[in-house]
């Protein structure tokens, strides 16, 4: 149970970092995503992927602030790679 709590905190920090950046900056246009996919669903995808990638890349890191910072860097990294 304790391990699940740690994973949820890490996921939440990463997802919140992605959400905060998304709320402040917005999503740049992404190639390959048609007009039928709404801005809301792309935003949800960024937030969830920020949390999941934080879980994967921050294995063994116990500091929530580093997970938050990683979540902040995730959407700009994706935007830079897809331009």
Rosetta blueprint (number, residue, H / E / L):
1 X L
2 X H
3 X H
4 X H
5 X H
6 X H
7 X H
8 X H
9 X H
10 X H
11 X H
12 X H
13 X H
14 X H
15 X H
16 X H
17 X H
18 X H
19 X H
20 X H
21 X H
22 X H
23 X H
24 X H
25 X H
26 X L
27 X L
28 X L
29 X L
30 X L
31 X L
32 X L
33 X L
34 X L
35 X L
36 X L
37 X L
38 X L
39 X H
40 X H
41 X H
42 X H
43 X H
44 X H
45 X H
46 X H
47 X H
48 X H
49 X H
50 X H
51 X H
52 X H
53 X H
54 X H
55 X H
56 X H
57 X H
58 X L
59 X L
60 X L
61 X L
62 X L
63 X L
64 X H
65 X H
66 X H
67 X H
68 X H
69 X H
70 X H
71 X H
72 X H
73 X H
74 X H
75 X H
76 X H
77 X H
78 X H
79 X H
80 X H
81 X H
82 X H
83 X L
